[in-house]
């Protein structure tokens, strides 16, 4: 695995954490998605605030993926002395997650322009089309259960807990976060995806600033 310097690793961890925070602010305060249950209204928001939705998807998904790859490369390089099957599994799972997230954002953004055009002609058809695209995007984005992000976080955190160059808090927090992500796959516990996101953003920051201080 190619090594990534600490400055780049910290920058990547900061971006990942801030993208979560930015997304939460935009979805709750700007787009107000949690308050909207009507499909037509959701599509209307995508039409009326097309640029905002596009930028949000860009920050939270499209760019999140490549930056996550950098973060994984950085973390893996710091754990080289413990090059175990667990670390390799966590890295590969993280790479798959990164690709899945980027694909999710690309699909969602790619559907915006066609939906806007269709909405002007036939709103009902636009809603039908958007629901199909949204289902695919949510599935790729792990919105129905953070299995990939959970496995990556859990695997790395177990290794981190055994490495003296990392904060123990990072390892413990990551293990809890990873488990929450995995069990959010259960339909009745899907609401835990939000808890996973909040906890993982803190984990990203702790990992980024504590990694390799003794190296």
N, C-alpha and C positions, 0 to 999 in steps of 0.2 A: 504494500500500500504506500502510495506517494505521501510523504510528510507534508503537513500544512503548518506554517508558522503560527505562533500563539496569537499574534495580532489579527491574522485572518480568521482564526478560530473564534476569537472574541467578537469580531465584527459579524461573523455568521450567526453566532448565538444571539447577539443583540437584534439582528434583523428578524430571526425566527420569533423571538419573544415579542418584539414590537409589532410584527405582522398580526399576531394574535390580538394584541391590545387594539390595534387599528381596526381590525375586522369587527371586534366586539362593539366598539364605539359606533362604527358606521351602521352595522346591522340593527343595533338596538335604538340608537339615538337619531340617526339620519334616515335610514330606510324604514325603521320601525317594523321589521319583519315579524317579530314575536307577537305583535298586536293584530296582525292580519291573518285571518283564517279563510277568507274568500279568494279562490283561485284567480278570478278576474281582476281583483285588486292587486294581487301579486304581479300579474302580468302588466298591469297598468303602471306599476312602479318601475318595472324593467323598461317600459316604453318611455315614460316621462323622465326617468333618471338614468338613461342608458349609459352615459359617460361614468357616472358614479358607480354603477353596477360593474361596468367593465374594469374600472380601476381597482375596485375591491377584489374582484376575481384575480386580477393581475398580481396584486400584492399578496393575497392569502393563498393562492394556489399555483399560478403559473410560475412566478419567481420563487415562491417558497420551495418548490422542488429542487431546483439547481443549488440554492443556498443550503438546503438540507444535505445535499451530497457533499458540499464543502465541509459542513459541520461533522458529518460522519467520517470523512477522510481525516479531519483534524483529530477527532476523538480516537479513532483507530490507531493513528500514528503515535498518540500518547500512551496507548495501551500495548505497544508492540512487544514489550517484554512479557506480556501475558497473551501472546497470540494463540488463543485457544479456539476450539470449535464454537463455543458460545459467542465470542466476539465476532467471528466470521459470520455466524448465523445472524447476529444482530445487525451487522453491517449490510449484508445482502437484503435482509428484510427491510431495512431502512431505505436502501436504494429502490426497492420495488415500491415502497410507500411514496418516495419522492416522485417517481415516474407516474404513479397513480394520481397524485395530487395535481401535478402539472397537466396531465391529460384531462382531469376534471375541469380545471379552469379554462383550458383551451376549448373544450366542448361547450361549456356554458357561454363563453364570450363569442364563440363562433355562431351561436344560435341567436344572439341579440339582434343583429341586423335583419335576418329573415323574420323574426317575431315582430319587430317594429313595423315592417312592411305589411305583414299579414294582418296585424291588429287594425291597421287603417282600413282594411277591406272587410275582414271578417273576424271580429273579436273572439267569437266562440272557437273558431278554428285555431286562432293564435294561442288560446288557452290550452287546447288539446295538444298542440305541437309543443308548447312550453313544458307541459306536464311530463311528456315523454322525455324530452331533453333533460329536464331537471332530475328525473328519476335516475337517469344514467349518470349525470354529474354527481349526484349525492352518493350513489353507489361507489363510484371511483374515488370520491373524496372521503370515503369512510364515514359519511354522515350517519350511517345505520349501524355503526359499531367500529371503534378504533382498534381493530385487531392488529393491523400492521404497525401502527405507531406504538401500540401497547407492547407488542413483542420486542420491537427495537429498543424501547426505553427500558424495559425489564432486563433484557439481555445485557445491555451496556452497563446498567446500574449495578447488577450483580458483580460484574468485573471491576467497576469503579470502587465498590465497597472494599475490595481486596487490594486496592492500589493506594499506597500512602501519599502519592502526589495529588490526590483528589480529596475534597472535603467529604467526610462521612455523611454529612447532611445530603449531599448530592446523590449518594448511593441509596440511602434510606428513602428519600423523597421519590427517587426514580423508580424504585421497586414498587412502592405504593401506587404511583402514577401508572406504571405499566400494567399492574393487576387491574386497576380501575378501567383502563383502556380495553383490556381483553374481555372483562366481564360485561362491558357495555354492548358487546355483540348480542347478548340476550335481549330479545325484544322488550321485555318488561323493564329492563335496566338501561334502555337506550338513552335516557336522559343524562346518564353519567358521561356522555361524550363531552358535554360542556364542562363538567368537573375535570375531566382528563385534560382538556385544553388549558384551563386555568392553572392546573398544577404543572403541566408540562412547560408552560412559558417560564415559570419560576425555575424549573429544572434546567432549561436551556441556559439561563443566566448564570446559575450556580456552576454548572459544568464549564461554561466558557471562561469565567473569571478564576476558577480554582484549578483548572487543568494545567498540569506541568509546572507549577510554581517552583518546584524543587529541582527542575531540570535546567 
